[in-house]
Structures are given as structure tokens and as C-alpha cells.
Amino acid sequence: MKFPSHFESLKVALADWVHADVATYYLACCLGLMKAEDGTLDGFRDAKSVFCASNEVGDVLWQFMDKLVALGILEFDEKNIKYRWSPSFNGDWSDDPNAA
């Protein structure tokens, strides 16, 4: 399986379904909490305890992922425990859906 490297955004990193632990690691990379991913997932392996055990940073990252799902920005596949960027999310933050 090929993993994205040096991605510019979470949207790019989660273009396809990604296992939840790795998706949350990608969020941490995008926030600057982890080094940029080089496609090897070595950074994930080095910091796996952040995503697989209860701790303040990991807990906040998981809560943020849940909030992104609740807002319709991400989709979550409960059966396979994976996230992806929602193809229907357009990023329009205006109050008026007809605004130019």
C-alpha cells in the first residue's frame, strides 16, 4: 500500500479511506505536532502510543476527528474503522448558500 508523503492538507492525505490511527496521525502532521510524513509511516510508528493509548494529545486529536465527522467534513466507516475526506464537503463557509 502506498502512503501519501509531504501532503499539503488533510484533504489530500484523506482522499481515500485511511485507517483511523493513521488518519489521526495525518491530522497531527497537518497541525505541525508531528514531522511531515515522508511516505514511510516511520513517524507514526515512532509516536504510535499517542494514537493508541489514552493521553492528552491523542485524546484531543481523536475528539477533533469526531468533530470533523459531525460537521460533515470527514466520513467515518465504522465497520472498517477508517476515515476519508467527505466528497460532498465543499468548504463553503458563507451563511448564504447562494452567495457568490
C-alpha positions as CSV (number, residue, x, y, z in Angstrom):
1,M,0.0,0.0,0.0
2,K,1.3,3.4,-0.9
3,F,1.0,6.1,1.7
4,P,0.9,9.9,0.9
5,S,4.1,11.8,1.6
6,H,4.6,15.5,2.1
7,F,0.9,16.1,1.6
8,E,-0.3,19.7,1.6
9,S,-3.5,19.2,3.6
10,L,-5.7,16.7,5.4
11,K,-8.0,16.8,2.4
12,V,-5.2,15.4,0.2
13,A,-4.0,12.9,2.9
14,L,-7.5,11.5,3.3
15,A,-8.6,11.5,-0.3
16,D,-9.0,7.7,0.1
17,W,-10.1,5.6,3.1
18,V,-7.4,5.6,5.7
19,H,-7.2,3.5,8.9
20,A,-8.3,5.7,11.9
21,D,-4.9,5.6,13.7
22,V,-3.0,6.7,10.6
23,A,-5.7,9.3,9.7
24,T,-5.4,10.9,13.1
25,Y,-1.6,10.9,12.7
26,Y,-2.0,12.7,9.4
27,L,-4.1,15.3,11.3
28,A,-1.2,15.7,13.8
29,C,1.2,16.2,10.9
30,C,-1.1,18.9,9.3
31,L,-1.2,20.7,12.7
32,G,2.6,20.6,13.0
33,L,2.5,18.3,16.0
34,M,4.5,15.7,14.1
35,K,7.2,15.9,11.4
36,A,6.0,15.9,7.8
37,E,5.1,12.4,6.6
38,D,7.6,11.0,4.1
39,G,5.6,8.1,2.9
40,T,7.2,5.5,5.2
41,L,4.9,6.0,8.2
42,D,8.1,5.9,10.4
43,G,6.8,9.0,12.3
44,F,3.6,7.2,13.0
45,R,5.4,4.1,14.3
46,D,7.6,6.3,16.5
47,A,4.6,8.0,18.0
48,K,2.1,5.2,17.9
49,S,1.4,5.5,21.6
50,V,-0.1,9.0,21.0
51,F,-2.8,7.4,18.9
52,C,-3.3,4.0,20.6
53,A,-3.3,4.9,24.3
54,S,-5.2,7.4,26.3
55,N,-3.2,10.7,26.7
56,E,-4.0,14.4,26.5
57,V,-2.7,15.0,23.0
58,G,-4.1,11.8,21.5
59,D,-7.5,12.3,23.2
60,V,-7.8,15.9,21.7
61,L,-6.8,14.6,18.2
62,W,-9.5,11.9,18.4
63,Q,-12.1,14.4,19.6
64,F,-11.2,16.7,16.7
65,M,-11.6,13.9,14.2
66,D,-15.0,13.1,15.7
67,K,-16.0,16.8,15.4
68,L,-14.9,16.8,11.7
69,V,-17.2,13.9,11.1
70,A,-20.1,15.6,12.9
71,L,-19.6,18.6,10.7
72,G,-19.6,16.5,7.6
73,I,-16.0,17.3,6.7
74,L,-14.9,13.7,7.2
75,E,-16.7,10.4,6.7
76,F,-16.1,7.5,9.1
77,D,-16.5,3.9,8.2
78,E,-17.4,2.1,11.5
79,K,-17.1,-1.4,10.0
80,N,-13.5,-0.9,8.8
81,I,-12.5,1.9,11.3
82,K,-11.4,4.3,8.5
83,Y,-11.8,7.9,7.7
84,R,-11.8,9.8,4.5
85,W,-12.4,13.4,3.4
86,S,-16.1,13.7,2.5
87,P,-16.5,14.2,-1.3
88,S,-19.7,16.2,-0.6
89,F,-17.9,18.8,1.6
90,N,-17.2,21.9,-0.4
91,G,-15.7,24.1,2.2
92,D,-18.1,27.0,1.7
93,W,-18.3,28.8,5.0
94,S,-20.7,31.6,3.9
95,D,-24.1,31.9,5.7
96,D,-25.9,32.3,2.4
97,P,-25.7,29.2,0.1
98,N,-26.5,31.4,-2.9
99,A,-23.6,33.9,-2.1
100,A,-21.1,34.4,-4.9
